[in-house]
Amino acid sequence: MATESNPALASLPSNVREIIELANQRDGAIPFRAKTAHVHRTWAGTFTSLPELYIQPESVPEIQKVVRLARHARRRVTTTGCGHSPSDITCTSSWLVNLDNFNKIISVDHLTGLVVVQAGIRLYQLCDELDRRGLALPSLGSINEQSIAGAISTGTHGSGIKHGLIGENITELKITLANGETLSCSPEDKPDLFRAALISLGALGIITEVTFKAVPAFSLAWSQAIDLDKRIFERWDKDLWSQAEFVRIWWFPYMRRAAVWTADVVDPVDLKTGAVKHREPPTSYYDSWLGYYVYHNLLALSRWIPRITPWIEWFVFGMQYGFKNGEATRISAVQPSQKAFLLNCLYSQSVNEWAIPLHKGPEALQRLGAWLQNLKPGDPGYVEHGIPYSAEGLWVHSPVEVRASDATVYTSREANTRPFLDPTQSDGPTLYLNAIMYRPYHREPTYNATERYYLGFEWLMRELGGKPHWAKTFTATQADLARWYGEDFQRWGAVRESVDPEGMFVGPWHRRYLLEPIQSDKLLPLEEIQQTTKEVPARQGGGIEVIGIQNPVVPN
């Protein structure tokens, strides 16, 4: 596909255009499916960028061609799926590769459960394809829009202490490196590359193929009830997390209540005989478009009158779940697993999620609640929060998502199955706390509410021994992360340097969190650096536009 047959590429710099034309003359049978004038936007609209080229390859040779051309054109390469991360990790002004058209099931072995897929397949597509074959993923997060490569590359997790990260069932990966070569890796073959690629953060190459172990398709019988958070804390170390295979909680700090969702696998014999039947949960008008827009507009109103935020929480979630506590609020359903796990994320949002030891959960939530409510000694629920920032005049959104997992069940360093950058505890269960701030109609909350909330939240998470979720918003530095991950951080960096010494897959996000602070004499030859940012008007989607440039020290 030379520029004569693709006029859009005529806007490229002449040297880049010539490289593409020469490559197409040499291997024209391999398409270069690229276009210009593409606007890349994260799912939440938090960040945007304008890549020089937007490329959608459909085969491994096409992916290899992209990488070879990028090396000759001296361009950085970034890979994206749905852009569900609210951070700028996928933003680039260089070449952006999207694998939505590289999304096939390659093979399925029903005897072993091993499934091989192209890395661009979205989780919802994968779940549907597996279901048609009588199979399923053992666990899922709350959404299914991500590509499988994106989900594993950022450490996506599920909800239950019998499961860890989504990537724990992966047995082999194939990845196209900066030299254009595609390598396989597994716990037995190139184990360091495998452990680095399990959470690669897009900095090692382009993951092209994923082999994982599926399980027989299953359904979940789940139920959900609302109760006072003090009762949740009382059960925390008893049976709260072991009462079912899957457990997740939504905590409402102003009401001091929590919704507890539990689910267990249904015996397939019961489904087959009709002893148990699929059924949907009861719905209210808040599950309809009316409820959606009522809540959305109340959130928008709270930008101007922040003090009504606790009232909105009481009203909206009372209408949704009920104003009582205990069994009177319980709802239940029986659904196929790929449907039961899902959660509607509703609106554009910023999210800040950290992983801490599971046993520190009650302390974390009680201290966070005391801080957010400005509780004083003698107030009900008061504890000494210790957070050195004022929450006076700060009003935040709900809920805080509370989930647990245990990566030690199936993975370990000794077996070469634990990712180097796994944020979970290496010696027991992990608790994830996810602090959400909505952006109604793509507008940030006023009075720097998000920044103030996350400042106190992160301070507390750090003190409790936490690490941030890689796909979310956080302010940790490279020095912080290097200290928290120790030798594993260094080993991940050594793998990155060995497979991409020129930094073809390195951008501003990676420099900020994974590499040493920027110095002009230490920039990598193909590294993209951030030149500037600018605010995008809300009527155009809002958020921040990230503008980068290739390493200016090395001529293109």
Number of C-alpha atoms within 10 A of each C-alpha: 18 19 16 10 8 13 11 14 21 14 12 14 12 11 12 18 17 15 15 23 16 13 18 18 12 10 12 13 10 17 18 24 17 19 16 18 13 14 11 22 24 23 17 23 27 25 27 28 23 22 24 22 22 22 23 21 24 20 17 16 17 18 27 21 21 23 27 18 19 22 18 13 18 21 26 28 32 25 27 24 23 19 25 21 25 23 22 23 23 28 29 30 26 23 23 24 23 20 26 19 14 21 21 19 18 12 12 19 11 14 6 10 15 17 20 21 21 27 27 28 26 24 21 17 18 21 21 14 15 21 18 11 13 14 21 25 21 18 23 24 17 18 16 20 18 22 27 27 31 29 27 22 23 22 24 21 26 23 29 24 24 20 25 26 29 21 26 24 21 21 19 20 24 21 23 22 21 24 16 20 13 19 14 17 18 21 19 13 11 13 16 20 27 28 25 26 30 29 27 25 27 23 26 28 29 28 28 23 26 25 21 19 20 22 18 15 19 21 22 23 21 22 17 21 21 26 20 17 21 15 12 20 16 12 12 17 14 10 11 17 22 15 12 17 16 25 25 21 22 19 25 22 24 20 15 15 19 24 26 20 20 24 25 18 17 19 14 15 10 11 15 10 9 10 10 15 16 14 12 11 14 9 11 11 11 17 12 10 9 11 16 14 12 13 20 18 13 17 23 20 15 21 20 12 13 19 14 15 21 19 12 18 22 16 14 16 19 13 14 15 20 16 13 13 16 12 11 13 15 17 16 17 17 23 21 18 24 27 17 18 20 13 11 8 11 11 17 21 20 21 22 24 26 25 25 26 20 22 14 14 21 17 14 19 21 21 21 23 22 23 27 22 18 16 17 13 9 8 10 9 15 17 18 13 19 14 18 11 13 13 18 10 13 20 25 25 22 20 21 22 18 22 24 29 27 25 27 22 14 15 20 15 13 8 11 17 23 25 27 26 24 22 22 30 20 16 11 15 23 28 24 26 27 21 23 20 24 24 23 21 18 22 20 22 22 14 14 10 20 23 12 16 24 21 16 19 24 22 15 20 19 17 12 16 14 24 25 24 23 23 23 19 19 19 13 14 16 18 14 15 16 18 12 16 17 13 12 18 19 15 18 23 18 16 18 21 14 11 18 20 18 19 24 28 26 28 30 23 18 19 19 17 19 22 17 15 13 12 7 9 7 9 21 19 20 28 24 29 25 18 12 10 14 12 13 17 12 13 9 9 18 21 23 18 22 20 20 21 18 24 22 14 12 12 9 15
